[in-house]
Amino acid sequence: MIKAILIFNNHGKPRLIRFYQYFAEDMQQQIIRETFHLVSKRDDNVCNFLEGGSLIGGSDYKLIYRHYATLYFVFCVDSSESELGILDLIQVFVETLDKCFENVCELDLIFHMDKVHYILQEVVMGGMVLETNMNEIVAQVELQNRMEKSEFVFISRM
Amino acid sequence: MSDVVEKTLTALPGLLLSLDSQPGAAKLCATSRLGSLVRSITELTSKNVGEEMAEPPAGPRSPKQMKEIMVRAIYCEMLGYEASFSYIHAIKLAQQGSVLEKRVGYLAVSLFLHESHDLLLLLVNTVLKDLQSTNLIEVCMALTVVSQIFPKDMIPAVLPLVEDKLTHSKEIIRRKAVLALYKFYLIAPNQVQHIHDKFRKALCDKDPGVMTASLHIYLKLIKESPESYKDLTDSFVTILKQVVGGKLPVDFNYHSVPAPWLQMQLLRILALLGKEDQRTSEMMYEVLDESLRRAEINHNITYAILYECLKTIYTIHPKSELLEKAAKCIGKFVLSPKINLKYLGLKALTYVVQQDPNLALQHQMTIIECLDHSDPIIKRETLELLYRITNGQNVSVIVEKMLDFLRLSKDEYTTIDLVGKVAELAEKYPFPYNSWFIQTMNAIFSIGGDVMQPDIPNNFLRLLAEGFDSDEEDRQLRLLAVDSYLSLLECDTSGLPQRFLQVISWVLGEFSFLKEGLEPADVVERLGKLLDDDAITTETRCWVLAAMSKLCGSSDALCKAEKVAHKYTSCLDTALRQQAVELELLGRDVDLRTRVLPQHVIGFCVWLQVDSSLSFLDGFVSDALARGAAPYKPPHQRQEELSQEKILNFEPYGLSLPVSLSACSLTDRQSPTALSLSSSLSGNSADPPLKAGSNLLKLEGVKRVWGKQGYLPEKQATEEALAQEPSSIFAPSHQQACSESQQTTFSTIVEQDQEKRQLASSLFVGLGSQNAPCLLGKPEASSSQRFRRKVRPEDPSDVNRSLAVSSSFSHSSSALDVLLDNAIPDPTAVCLLVEPASAQNLSDSTSEAVPAVGNTEVVEASEVSSLSGGSGPLAQPSSQVERGLESDLPSRLPATLVGLLRSDVEELCSGESLSLSACKVFDADALVLAIFLKGAEFVLFSLFVCFSLCLNHLYSEGVAQCQGWEEHLNLGEASLYHSVSPPASCSCRPLPLTTEEYGKMWLSFSHDVKQNLMLLKHEEEDQLEAALTALKEKLCLHIVDVIGAEGIMACQLVSGRPCLLHCHTHGGMLAIWLRSPIADLPDCLLYHCQKAIQER
């Protein structure tokens, strides 16, 4: 199960935080700080997996991260998830963002935080991987966007 | 809140006011407002300003504006600013807004609140409404929020609606519904039990997406009880076959791999199903082979599948052909230039190496390279791997590597974990030489500092105190310790961790007399210097003072110690003060001093007979248990249970410190026969063409580093030098200079290479010898979770009958039911078989035969028999009651139990007209308790209770007398009280093994415990044999072999879990060494051995 998804920039400023297991507010911030501390000091040519860190779940938890330009995408998962699988899931997520925002950048994540959350909801639901097919995710999100554009309740009968 | 609002109203930035002035602002505007909020926040430093900015001004706002503000609140929360005032607005928005606003509301709720938040209750109705909505999007949103966050108590309210969605026409809804149900299952498993067949339907859904979602549920369910889902194996295999074969629509392809995540999930499920189950495993060999073959494309995701495949292959019942292929695949990982793959390769090796050490041999050079890798994660993983392959021969090299890593590592978590491992290795293996041990422990103490587990120093001190076989060696070890600590104290001690200082002071206090020519006063003085350091903690000061008190034998030392102690007699810390006052008192009272500090008695640590089982607490513990307290679990078991949630013991840090308590009481350093057997084997393997070589080891590509005299550094060096020479000879003269320089670089490379090879040879010593047994007997890495398996009655008709009986019987035997339900600590571990007493006997007898006496019991009995109806008469009039129990009752045992070993029939209790007796029958896989209820004139019935004897039982029994059965029995007017406690031996069955099998098993078991037991009867001639026989009789052990002063025995639990014992007598002591694949079994069994020996 995915315990948390954290996106922060090179300076450790959080850009998107999604916890699937409850942590108190200050604990969340501490986790973000510790995770940033762990991830940021690693070079780009080392492996994308990290273990240890005592905050989420202790020994039973791994960090799987990818670094894109100014952003770190970190997934905190328990031992039942496949490392490489999650790594590709991050890729799928980022590609989807890229498709939805057209050349996604850090600012998109800040100013369209809600949309990023909606996209994420289509990928991961309650800590479980829901959809891994980028086209499917984009279709779902676009359906919702269409609703936004038309500004009235769009009753879909599809 | 009101003051916040007030503050907001007065200090509200223009940004929010401007929002007020343009209702219905366009989207662009909203973004820019969020933008300016973002900007303002970054410029601000105070926390509550953030709050103020997001606070909606008092006064009505349209949901649309609320939506914008809510996004802002989410942003503030993300940055860590408290925005709790907005929670209620988020809920309102979800309740009242249109779809768009609802969406933001739901999102905010799921981000802000947690499952037990009170406000969540306000959302339940909204969710219910939305679930019934015709708008797809609303339904989706409701399902999403339900799966993210929903109050447990409210699940029943939405459950039927969510269930309905399983049959919805849109696949996305079905899929989300399945995941929502999974979430319900996670938080309240008993509430969704009734819909398990709906999960099956979801598994068979025509849409692969829904099926994928349902696999989440199955993975969880199967992890909990693999037995009940074996029938699905076939379906999973078929699904995987279709997926692998590309039968899914192209939509599901990811980088032209068909549904990779689905494949991984399926492989994981198969691993769970096939674990320790040959029949099920056989069903999946083909598809696993296919998966391996298909995963050829060089993309990340295929490696992900491959990795899962490897894990599965090594988890299920092994098949050599597949293992071979899997081994090749591991090679692909390990040798890959991609660092992620290398990491996974190492992980796979770590897991596999316990079964097949050869693989580590094949990749030894890569492993060596990884040891020097720049990535600390890779390094750590490599050390983990080395830790698993440690044996007596390579322990010093591996420990050195680990310490090197520790010295550089800053991470506390790594330090704690690795220090524990080093300490474990140092204690576990017979050290090459004593000084190595002391040095290693010193390094551990100074590196581990105060973060390491406290039992490491404790174990070390105990080891020093209790010593080993030979007094001379003990003396030497202690002397070495004293020496090294004295020299440490001469240097600067300010950097040393507190724990280390405590160890130092204890050792010096206890053993410094061993060093000749060392004045106690000297030691006192050095210890006194420690106290001058302000950084030292009070606890350490106590230790130092305690050490000083022990050294007060001479007046000189006493004088110095008193001077130091005097300072602390008025100290505020009570412990320290007491220590100081005690020392002073000791100084004043000469008599007392001579009594407590006898001059140089040989070995200060006099053998104290300690009741290590703490049997004097048994009463207390059983009282506590009777009051419903949970039985005690030792820390390592608790830790293990936590880590056993995982599929494999793949996680390196799960079992961070299984330092077995008694590993330190290594009083017996001689390896048991089995071990010496193996060491002679590995000795052989060092022979020339190498047993390993002829052993079909795949050593191509691996430089042979072994020769007749061990490894061959020199020989190779010369060979390589020879190889170099021609190149320089044939080099044209004008290129001489150039080639020379080349040659030097070449030779340095060669040198480095050489070093690595040497390292390799020292690291992988002794690995080749153990391969054969390990491949066959897979060590059970994590099995104790399956202890609670139910004992199934084999004959279904039997079950039916017994069920019928028990139900029809319930009327009169409610007391019995209660008894059966309550008496056994864990109801799941028990299966009841209530059977009519020996049916054959009964068939001819009928209730008319009951003498019509006005006796209440008889009336009861006939009632019973009429109730039982067609299921066979229960009551049986008996004219033989007056006969002895022994002769009569056992004959009533059913035929299946007749031939089995059983105990005598004992009368448990009796009343005026009723009596209850029982006997224990030792079935192969259970303990059957046969209970006879006997009235004055008849035997009412027999009741059989199968205990599925599990470790828990043995264990709780080990802690205190097992509760067993204890109940008042009310039958009619007669009331009985009885109690039965099954003895430990009920759980054990002899395990017939040959010495050879024993040797193999011994090596593959990981959990061991050692202890010395005092043999009370010194006069016996053959102490060993007497002890063995006693153990055999009391605990049903099988004596495998007796070799000289050593005896080996084997037993197994009824659940089939083995435990091996090795006994060895010397000087009135019996050294017992137990090994088992299960963590607690040795501990428990040891307790029983101890009892058995004592009672003898």
Interface residues (C-beta under 8 A of the other chain):
Chain A: K13 P14 L16 I17 R18 Y20 Y22 E25 D26 Q28 Q29 R42 D43 N45 V46 C47 N48 F49 L50 E51 G52 G53 S54 S59 D60 S79 S80 S82 E83 L84 G85 L87 D88 L89 V92 I110 F111 H112 M113 D114 H117 Y118 Q121 M125 G126 M128 V129 L130 E131 T132 N133 N135 E136 Q140 L143 Q144 M147 E148 V153 F154 I155 S156 M158
Chain B: T31 L34 G35 V38 V71 I74 Y75 E77 M78 L79 G80 E82 S98 V99 L100 R103 V104 L107 L111 H114 E115 T134 N135 L136 I137 T144 S147 Q148 K170 I172 R175 K176 L179 A180 Y182 K183 G209 A213 H216 L219 D251 F252 Y254 P260 W261 M264 R268 N300 I301 Y303 A304 Y307 E308 I339 N340 K342 Y343 L344 S374 D375 I377 I378 R380 D411 Y413 T414 D417 L642 S643 E645 K646 I647 F650 E651 P652 Y653 G654 S656
